[in-house]
């Protein structure tokens, strides 16, 4: 078995209960992962996490659900410790968690700012830190960011602003962890057809996003779908191991740089 294959590996998926995270959890099982640790943040996602665990098990992998607010550094430590206690080690660590704020700068509250940076930057940093401390050699680390990192647009100062730090975390971590064969990347989807996308957008903005990508006309919704993203995720945490320290956009030509 290749050391870069998903077959037989243990994965943690932060935000792995639903939407893109839930699909990634299932896809890892389909590709032969031995076990998937499905992280979820709050009680509102507990049912989704339990359903994803059941789906992963039905696909032949083992799974557990672990709850925790990852903006509290100790909860990252506990998440990895639980995975190691139950499954003996961790090979793949994927963080899909995020929070969108779309407002003019004049309307952004301190609470908006703090929550955004707690979820999008602080939690991501300490998840990467624990990955470096706890992953087996030749492990893979991936953080979901946003294609808005390359956008020139109003109203999104805080969301991509808080995700932008992950690019620097990723580059530093890839250098620091590389001697152990661990690759570290960030992946930026375009606007995605999930419940995560719509609450922040007015109808006219949704209409724009549905036509903004070069390949929009060839998407059923005009938007990125989770199914479009999963193959790139799977590649980066397996045979794509030679790609490291990068921020990669998977967005149908929505933004580029």
Phi and psi in degrees as GROMACS dihedral restraints (atoms count N, CA, C in turn):
[ dihedral_restraints ]
;  ai    aj    ak    al  type     phi  dphi    fc
    3     4     5     6     1   -65.6    20    10
    4     5     6     7     1   139.9    20    10
    6     7     8     9     1   -68.2    20    10
    7     8     9    10     1   -11.8    20    10
    9    10    11    12     1  -103.8    20    10
   10    11    12    13     1     4.9    20    10
   12    13    14    15     1   -78.1    20    10
   13    14    15    16     1   152.8    20    10
   15    16    17    18     1   -76.7    20    10
   16    17    18    19     1   -22.8    20    10
   18    19    20    21     1   -54.2    20    10
   19    20    21    22     1   124.3    20    10
   21    22    23    24     1    79.8    20    10
   22    23    24    25     1     4.7    20    10
   24    25    26    27     1   -92.1    20    10
   25    26    27    28     1   161.5    20    10
   27    28    29    30     1  -108.8    20    10
   28    29    30    31     1   130.1    20    10
   30    31    32    33     1  -123.8    20    10
   31    32    33    34     1   144.4    20    10
   33    34    35    36     1  -108.2    20    10
   34    35    36    37     1   132.9    20    10
   36    37    38    39     1  -121.4    20    10
   37    38    39    40     1   105.2    20    10
   39    40    41    42     1   -74.7    20    10
   40    41    42    43     1   132.6    20    10
   42    43    44    45     1    69.4    20    10
   43    44    45    46     1    32.2    20    10
   45    46    47    48     1   -89.4    20    10
   46    47    48    49     1    11.0    20    10
   48    49    50    51     1   -83.9    20    10
   49    50    51    52     1   -32.9    20    10
   51    52    53    54     1  -151.8    20    10
   52    53    54    55     1   175.8    20    10
   54    55    56    57     1    52.8    20    10
   55    56    57    58     1  -136.9    20    10
   57    58    59    60     1   -60.0    20    10
   58    59    60    61     1   -42.4    20    10
   60    61    62    63     1   -60.4    20    10
   61    62    63    64     1   -41.8    20    10
   63    64    65    66     1   -64.4    20    10
   64    65    66    67     1   -39.3    20    10
   66    67    68    69     1   -66.9    20    10
   67    68    69    70     1   -40.1    20    10
   69    70    71    72     1   -63.2    20    10
   70    71    72    73     1   -42.6    20    10
   72    73    74    75     1   -57.1    20    10
   73    74    75    76     1   -45.3    20    10
   75    76    77    78     1   -67.4    20    10
   76    77    78    79     1   -41.6    20    10
   78    79    80    81     1   -63.8    20    10
   79    80    81    82     1   -37.7    20    10
   81    82    83    84     1   -61.3    20    10
   82    83    84    85     1   -41.1    20    10
   84    85    86    87     1   -64.1    20    10
   85    86    87    88     1   -41.8    20    10
   87    88    89    90     1   -62.1    20    10
   88    89    90    91     1   -30.8    20    10
   90    91    92    93     1   -88.0    20    10
   91    92    93    94     1     5.6    20    10
   93    94    95    96     1   101.4    20    10
   94    95    96    97     1    11.2    20    10
   96    97    98    99     1   -56.6    20    10
   97    98    99   100     1   142.6    20    10
   99   100   101   102     1   -73.9    20    10
  100   101   102   103     1   -35.3    20    10
  102   103   104   105     1  -157.2    20    10
  103   104   105   106     1   149.6    20    10
  105   106   107   108     1  -129.4    20    10
  106   107   108   109     1   126.9    20    10
  108   109   110   111     1   -96.1    20    10
  109   110   111   112     1   113.1    20    10
  111   112   113   114     1   -94.6    20    10
  112   113   114   115     1   104.5    20    10
  114   115   116   117     1   -86.4    20    10
  115   116   117   118     1   142.8    20    10
  117   118   119   120     1  -141.0    20    10
  118   119   120   121     1   154.8    20    10
  120   121   122   123     1   -87.2    20    10
  121   122   123   124     1   -45.4    20    10
  123   124   125   126     1  -137.1    20    10
  124   125   126   127     1   169.3    20    10
  126   127   128   129     1   -58.8    20    10
  127   128   129   130     1   -27.4    20    10
  129   130   131   132     1   -64.8    20    10
  130   131   132   133     1   -20.4    20    10
  132   133   134   135     1  -103.5    20    10
  133   134   135   136     1     3.5    20    10
  135   136   137   138     1   -59.1    20    10
  136   137   138   139     1   -47.1    20    10
  138   139   140   141     1   -61.0    20    10
  139   140   141   142     1   -42.6    20    10
  141   142   143   144     1   -61.2    20    10
  142   143   144   145     1   -41.9    20    10
  144   145   146   147     1   -63.3    20    10
  145   146   147   148     1   -42.2    20    10
  147   148   149   150     1   -64.6    20    10
  148   149   150   151     1   -39.1    20    10
  150   151   152   153     1   -66.8    20    10
  151   152   153   154     1   -38.0    20    10
  153   154   155   156     1   -68.2    20    10
  154   155   156   157     1   -41.9    20    10
  156   157   158   159     1   -57.0    20    10
  157   158   159   160     1   -45.4    20    10
  159   160   161   162     1   -62.6    20    10
  160   161   162   163     1   -40.5    20    10
  162   163   164   165     1   -65.2    20    10
  163   164   165   166     1   -42.1    20    10
  165   166   167   168     1   -61.8    20    10
  166   167   168   169     1   -43.4    20    10
  168   169   170   171     1   -64.7    20    10
  169   170   171   172     1   -37.5    20    10
  171   172   173   174     1   -64.4    20    10
  172   173   174   175     1   -23.9    20    10
  174   175   176   177     1   -87.9    20    10
  175   176   177   178     1     0.1    20    10
  177   178   179   180     1   103.9    20    10
  178   179   180   181     1    -0.2    20    10
  180   181   182   183     1  -102.2    20    10
  181   182   183   184     1   162.2    20    10
  183   184   185   186     1   -86.9    20    10
  184   185   186   187     1   162.4    20    10
  186   187   188   189     1  -162.9    20    10
  187   188   189   190     1   150.1    20    10
  189   190   191   192     1  -137.7    20    10
  190   191   192   193     1   158.7    20    10
  192   193   194   195     1  -109.0    20    10
  193   194   195   196     1   137.1    20    10
  195   196   197   198     1  -131.5    20    10
  196   197   198   199     1   126.2    20    10
  198   199   200   201     1   -95.8    20    10
  199   200   201   202     1   147.1    20    10
  201   202   203   204     1   171.3    20    10
  202   203   204   205     1   144.4    20    10
  204   205   206   207     1   -83.9    20    10
  205   206   207   208     1   106.7    20    10
  207   208   209   210     1   -76.8    20    10
  208   209   210   211     1    -5.5    20    10
  210   211   212   213     1   -74.2    20    10
  211   212   213   214     1    -8.6    20    10
  213   214   215   216     1   -95.3    20    10
  214   215   216   217     1   110.7    20    10
  216   217   218   219     1   -51.6    20    10
  217   218   219   220     1   -38.7    20    10
  219   220   221   222     1   -60.9    20    10
  220   221   222   223     1   -27.5    20    10
  222   223   224   225     1   -71.8    20    10
  223   224   225   226     1   -28.3    20    10
  225   226   227   228     1   -65.6    20    10
  226   227   228   229     1   -43.3    20    10
  228   229   230   231     1   -59.2    20    10
  229   230   231   232     1   -44.7    20    10
  231   232   233   234     1   -66.3    20    10
  232   233   234   235     1   -38.0    20    10
  234   235   236   237     1   -60.4    20    10
  235   236   237   238     1   -50.1    20    10
  237   238   239   240     1   -68.0    20    10
  238   239   240   241     1   -37.2    20    10
  240   241   242   243     1   -63.0    20    10
  241   242   243   244     1   -40.0    20    10
  243   244   245   246     1   -66.0    20    10
  244   245   246   247     1   -41.8    20    10
  246   247   248   249     1   -60.9    20    10
  247   248   249   250     1   -42.5    20    10
  249   250   251   252     1   -69.8    20    10
  250   251   252   253     1   -38.7    20    10
  252   253   254   255     1   -62.5    20    10
  253   254   255   256     1   -42.5    20    10
  255   256   257   258     1   -82.1    20    10
  256   257   258   259     1   -39.9    20    10
  258   259   260   261     1  -116.2    20    10
  259   260   261   262     1    -2.5    20    10
  261   262   263   264     1    89.0    20    10
  262   263   264   265     1    -8.1    20    10
  264   265   266   267     1   168.0    20    10
  265   266   267   268     1   172.6    20    10
  267   268   269   270     1  -134.7    20    10
  268   269   270   271     1   135.6    20    10
  270   271   272   273     1  -112.5    20    10
  271   272   273   274     1   -29.9    20    10
  273   274   275   276     1  -132.2    20    10
  274   275   276   277     1   130.7    20    10
  276   277   278   279     1  -129.5    20    10
  277   278   279   280     1   116.0    20    10
  279   280   281   282     1  -123.2    20    10
  280   281   282   283     1   127.8    20    10
  282   283   284   285     1  -113.7    20    10
  283   284   285   286     1   112.1    20    10
  285   286   287   288     1  -103.6    20    10
  286   287   288   289     1    -1.1    20    10
  288   289   290   291     1   -70.0    20    10
  289   290   291   292     1   148.2    20    10
  291   292   293   294     1  -170.9    20    10
  292   293   294   295     1   163.8    20    10
  294   295   296   297     1  -136.3    20    10
  295   296   297   298     1   130.3    20    10
  297   298   299   300     1  -100.1    20    10
  298   299   300   301     1   130.2    20    10
  300   301   302   303     1  -124.5    20    10
  301   302   303   304     1   122.9    20    10
  303   304   305   306     1  -122.9    20    10
  304   305   306   307     1   103.4    20    10
  306   307   308   309     1  -153.5    20    10
  307   308   309   310     1   153.6    20    10
  309   310   311   312     1   -59.4    20    10
  310   311   312   313     1   147.8    20    10
  312   313   314   315     1   -53.0    20    10
  313   314   315   316     1   -36.3    20    10
  315   316   317   318     1   -64.5    20    10
  316   317   318   319     1   -19.1    20    10
  318   319   320   321     1  -103.1    20    10
  319   320   321   322     1    -3.7    20    10
  321   322   323   324     1   -75.2    20    10
  322   323   324   325     1   123.1    20    10
  324   325   326   327     1   -88.1    20    10
  325   326   327   328     1   166.4    20    10
  327   328   329   330     1   -61.3    20    10
  328   329   330   331     1   -36.8    20    10
  330   331   332   333     1   -63.3    20    10
  331   332   333   334     1   -44.4    20    10
  333   334   335   336     1   -55.4    20    10
  334   335   336   337     1   -48.0    20    10
  336   337   338   339     1   -62.2    20    10
  337   338   339   340     1   -50.4    20    10
  339   340   341   342     1   -63.5    20    10
  340   341   342   343     1   -43.8    20    10
  342   343   344   345     1   -63.7    20    10
  343   344   345   346     1   -40.8    20    10
  345   346   347   348     1   -63.0    20    10
  346   347   348   349     1   -48.0    20    10
  348   349   350   351     1   -72.5    20    10
  349   350   351   352     1   -30.1    20    10
  351   352   353   354     1   -62.4    20    10
  352   353   354   355     1   -46.9    20    10
  354   355   356   357     1   -80.5    20    10
  355   356   357   358     1   -45.9    20    10
  357   358   359   360     1   -84.8    20    10
  358   359   360   361     1   -26.6    20    10
  360   361   362   363     1  -114.9    20    10
  361   362   363   364     1   -57.3    20    10
  363   364   365   366     1   -62.8    20    10
  364   365   366   367     1   -49.9    20    10
  366   367   368   369     1   -60.7    20    10
  367   368   369   370     1   -41.4    20    10
  369   370   371   372     1   -62.2    20    10
  370   371   372   373     1   -41.4    20    10
  372   373   374   375     1   -61.8    20    10
  373   374   375   376     1   -48.6    20    10
  375   376   377   378     1   -74.4    20    10
  376   377   378   379     1   -24.3    20    10
  378   379   380   381     1   -67.0    20    10
  379   380   381   382     1   -44.5    20    10
  381   382   383   384     1   -63.6    20    10
  382   383   384   385     1   -42.1    20    10
  384   385   386   387     1   -57.1    20    10
  385   386   387   388     1   -49.6    20    10
  387   388   389   390     1   -64.5    20    10
  388   389   390   391     1   -34.2    20    10
  390   391   392   393     1   -59.2    20    10
  391   392   393   394     1   -46.0    20    10
  393   394   395   396     1   -63.5    20    10
  394   395   396   397     1   -34.3    20    10
  396   397   398   399     1   -78.1    20    10
  397   398   399   400     1   -32.9    20    10
  399   400   401   402     1  -114.2    20    10
  400   401   402   403     1   -21.2    20    10
  402   403   404   405     1   -65.1    20    10
  403   404   405   406     1   146.9    20    10
  405   406   407   408     1   -64.4    20    10
  406   407   408   409     1   156.5    20    10
  408   409   410   411     1   -55.0    20    10
  409   410   411   412     1   147.3    20    10
  411   412   413   414     1    67.6    20    10
  412   413   414   415     1    25.3    20    10
  414   415   416   417     1   -76.6    20    10
  415   416   417   418     1   175.9    20    10
  417   418   419   420     1  -133.6    20    10
  418   419   420   421     1   135.8    20    10
  420   421   422   423     1  -125.2    20    10
  421   422   423   424     1   132.7    20    10
  423   424   425   426     1  -142.3    20    10
  424   425   426   427     1   131.7    20    10
  426   427   428   429     1  -116.9    20    10
  427   428   429   430     1   132.0    20    10
  429   430   431   432     1   -81.6    20    10
  430   431   432   433     1   122.9    20    10
  432   433   434   435     1  -113.3    20    10
  433   434   435   436     1  -129.0    20    10
  435   436   437   438     1  -155.9    20    10
  436   437   438   439     1   142.6    20    10
  438   439   440   441     1   -67.8    20    10
  439   440   441   442     1   -11.8    20    10
  441   442   443   444     1   -66.6    20    10
  442   443   444   445     1   -10.2    20    10
  444   445   446   447     1   -60.2    20    10
  445   446   447   448     1   -22.4    20    10
  447   448   449   450     1  -109.5    20    10
  448   449   450   451     1    13.8    20    10
  450   451   452   453     1   -92.3    20    10
  451   452   453   454     1   149.5    20    10
  453   454   455   456     1  -115.0    20    10
  454   455   456   457     1    92.0    20    10
  456   457   458   459     1  -151.0    20    10
  457   458   459   460     1   151.5    20    10
  459   460   461   462     1   -80.2    20    10
  460   461   462   463     1   170.5    20    10
  462   463   464   465     1    75.7    20    10
  463   464   465   466     1    -5.3    20    10
  465   466   467   468     1  -116.3    20    10
  466   467   468   469     1    29.9    20    10
  468   469   470   471     1   -58.8    20    10
  469   470   471   472     1   -42.4    20    10
  471   472   473   474     1   -83.0    20    10
  472   473   474   475     1   -39.8    20    10
  474   475   476   477     1   -66.7    20    10
  475   476   477   478     1   -64.2    20    10
  477   478   479   480     1   -67.9    20    10
  478   479   480   481     1   -24.6    20    10
  480   481   482   483     1   -60.2    20    10
  481   482   483   484     1   -40.8    20    10
  483   484   485   486     1   -79.0    20    10
  484   485   486   487     1   -26.5    20    10
  486   487   488   489     1   -77.1    20    10
  487   488   489   490     1   -25.5    20    10
  489   490   491   492     1   -60.5    20    10
  490   491   492   493     1   -33.0    20    10
  492   493   494   495     1   -62.6    20    10
  493   494   495   496     1   -26.2    20    10
  495   496   497   498     1   -63.7    20    10
  496   497   498   499     1   -30.3    20    10
  498   499   500   501     1   -60.0    20    10
  499   500   501   502     1   -43.0    20    10
  501   502   503   504     1   -71.5    20    10
  502   503   504   505     1   -40.1    20    10
  504   505   506   507     1   -57.7    20    10
  505   506   507   508     1   -42.9    20    10
  507   508   509   510     1   -64.1    20    10
  508   509   510   511     1   -46.0    20    10
  510   511   512   513     1   -62.8    20    10
  511   512   513   514     1   -47.0    20    10
  513   514   515   516     1   -62.8    20    10
  514   515   516   517     1   -45.0    20    10
  516   517   518   519     1   -64.3    20    10
  517   518   519   520     1   -38.4    20    10
  519   520   521   522     1   -62.5    20    10
  520   521   522   523     1   -37.1    20    10
  522   523   524   525     1   -69.8    20    10
  523   524   525   526     1   -42.7    20    10
  525   526   527   528     1   -73.4    20    10
  526   527   528   529     1   -33.6    20    10
  528   529   530   531     1   -94.6    20    10
  529   530   531   532     1   -10.1    20    10
  531   532   533   534     1   -62.6    20    10
  532   533   534   535     1   -29.2    20    10
  534   535   536   537     1   -64.1    20    10
  535   536   537   538     1   -19.2    20    10
  537   538   539   540     1   -98.4    20    10
  538   539   540   541     1     9.2    20    10
  540   541   542   543     1    77.3    20    10
  541   542   543   544     1    16.3    20    10
  543   544   545   546     1   -90.5    20    10
  544   545   546   547     1   127.3    20    10
  546   547   548   549     1   -99.2    20    10
  547   548   549   550     1   147.1    20    10
  549   550   551   552     1  -136.9    20    10
  550   551   552   553     1   123.7    20    10
  552   553   554   555     1  -141.0    20    10
  553   554   555   556     1   166.6    20    10
  555   556   557   558     1  -124.6    20    10
  556   557   558   559     1   142.8    20    10
  558   559   560   561     1  -126.8    20    10
  559   560   561   562     1   124.4    20    10
  561   562   563   564     1  -108.9    20    10
  562   563   564   565     1   100.3    20    10
  564   565   566   567     1   -71.3    20    10
  565   566   567   568     1   161.4    20    10
  567   568   569   570     1   -80.4    20    10
  568   569   570   571     1  -177.9    20    10
  570   571   572   573     1   -52.8    20    10
  571   572   573   574     1   125.5    20    10
  573   574   575   576     1  -110.8    20    10
  574   575   576   577     1   139.2    20    10
  576   577   578   579     1   -76.7    20    10
  577   578   579   580     1    73.3    20    10
  579   580   581   582     1  -139.2    20    10
  580   581   582   583     1   165.6    20    10
  582   583   584   585     1   -61.1    20    10
  583   584   585   586     1   -16.3    20    10
  585   586   587   588     1   -67.5    20    10
  586   587   588   589     1   -29.1    20    10
  588   589   590   591     1   -83.4    20    10
  589   590   591   592     1   -46.1    20    10
  591   592   593   594     1   -69.9    20    10
  592   593   594   595     1   -34.9    20    10
  594   595   596   597     1   -59.7    20    10
  595   596   597   598     1   -28.6    20    10
  597   598   599   600     1   -85.8    20    10
  598   599   600   601     1    -7.5    20    10
  600   601   602   603     1  -113.8    20    10
  601   602   603   604     1   136.0    20    10
  603   604   605   606     1   -75.6    20    10
  604   605   606   607     1   158.7    20    10
  606   607   608   609     1   -54.6    20    10
  607   608   609   610     1   -39.4    20    10
  609   610   611   612     1   -68.7    20    10
  610   611   612   613     1   -31.4    20    10
  612   613   614   615     1   -70.4    20    10
  613   614   615   616     1   -40.3    20    10
  615   616   617   618     1   -59.1    20    10
  616   617   618   619     1   -44.1    20    10
  618   619   620   621     1   -60.4    20    10
  619   620   621   622     1   -40.8    20    10
  621   622   623   624     1   -64.1    20    10
  622   623   624   625     1   -49.4    20    10
  624   625   626   627     1   -59.2    20    10
  625   626   627   628     1   -31.3    20    10
  627   628   629   630     1   -72.1    20    10
  628   629   630   631     1    -9.0    20    10
  630   631   632   633     1  -121.9    20    10
  631   632   633   634     1     1.0    20    10
  633   634   635   636     1   -81.8    20    10
  634   635   636   637     1   -24.5    20    10
  636   637   638   639     1   -84.1    20    10
  637   638   639   640     1   151.7    20    10
  639   640   641   642     1   -59.7    20    10
  640   641   642   643     1   -30.7    20    10
  642   643   644   645     1  -104.0    20    10
  643   644   645   646     1    14.0    20    10
  645   646   647   648     1   -53.7    20    10
  646   647   648   649     1   -39.6    20    10
  648   649   650   651     1   -64.9    20    10
  649   650   651   652     1   -15.7    20    10
  651   652   653   654     1  -104.8    20    10
  652   653   654   655     1     7.9    20    10
  654   655   656   657     1  -103.9    20    10
  655   656   657   658     1   138.9    20    10
  657   658   659   660     1   -55.4    20    10
  658   659   660   661     1   -33.1    20    10
  660   661   662   663     1  -108.7    20    10
  661   662   663   664     1    -8.5    20    10
  663   664   665   666     1    84.4    20    10
  664   665   666   667     1   -13.7    20    10
  666   667   668   669     1  -101.6    20    10
  667   668   669   670     1   169.6    20    10
  669   670   671   672     1   -66.7    20    10
  670   671   672   673     1   138.4    20    10
  672   673   674   675     1  -107.7    20    10
  673   674   675   676     1   152.8    20    10
  675   676   677   678     1   -54.6    20    10
  676   677   678   679     1   -35.4    20    10
  678   679   680   681     1   -63.7    20    10
  679   680   681   682     1   -26.8    20    10
  681   682   683   684     1   -70.4    20    10
  682   683   684   685     1   -30.1    20    10
  684   685   686   687     1   -86.2    20    10
  685   686   687   688     1   -35.0    20    10
  687   688   689   690     1   -56.3    20    10
  688   689   690   691     1   -43.1    20    10
  690   691   692   693     1   -59.0    20    10
  691   692   693   694     1   -36.9    20    10
  693   694   695   696     1   -68.6    20    10
  694   695   696   697     1   -40.8    20    10
  696   697   698   699     1   -56.7    20    10
  697   698   699   700     1   -50.6    20    10
  699   700   701   702     1   -61.3    20    10
  700   701   702   703     1   -37.9    20    10
  702   703   704   705     1   -65.1    20    10
  703   704   705   706     1   -45.6    20    10
  705   706   707   708     1   -65.6    20    10
  706   707   708   709     1   -26.6    20    10
  708   709   710   711     1  -100.3    20    10
  709   710   711   712     1    17.9    20    10
  711   712   713   714     1  -144.0    20    10
  712   713   714   715     1  -109.1    20    10
  714   715   716   717     1   -64.6    20    10
  715   716   717   718     1   -18.6    20    10
  717   718   719   720     1   -84.4    20    10
  718   719   720   721     1    23.0    20    10
  720   721   722   723     1   -60.8    20    10
  721   722   723   724     1   -24.8    20    10
  723   724   725   726     1   -72.7    20    10
  724   725   726   727     1   -16.3    20    10
  726   727   728   729     1   -81.1    20    10
  727   728   729   730     1   119.6    20    10
  729   730   731   732     1  -152.8    20    10
  730   731   732   733     1   150.0    20    10
  732   733   734   735     1    75.1    20    10
  733   734   735   736     1    17.0    20    10
  735   736   737   738     1  -111.1    20    10
  736   737   738   739     1   152.7    20    10
  738   739   740   741     1  -109.7    20    10
  739   740   741   742     1   117.1    20    10
  741   742   743   744     1  -113.5    20    10
  742   743   744   745     1   131.6    20    10
  744   745   746   747     1   -96.0    20    10
  745   746   747   748     1   130.3    20    10
  747   748   749   750     1  -123.1    20    10
  748   749   750   751     1    89.6    20    10
  750   751   752   753     1  -145.3    20    10
  751   752   753   754     1    11.5    20    10
  753   754   755   756     1    67.2    20    10
  754   755   756   757     1    19.4    20    10
  756   757   758   759     1    84.9    20    10
  757   758   759   760     1    35.1    20    10
  759   760   761   762     1   -80.1    20    10
  760   761   762   763     1   -47.8    20    10
  762   763   764   765     1  -138.9    20    10
  763   764   765   766     1   159.8    20    10
  765   766   767   768     1  -156.2    20    10
  766   767   768   769     1   164.4    20    10
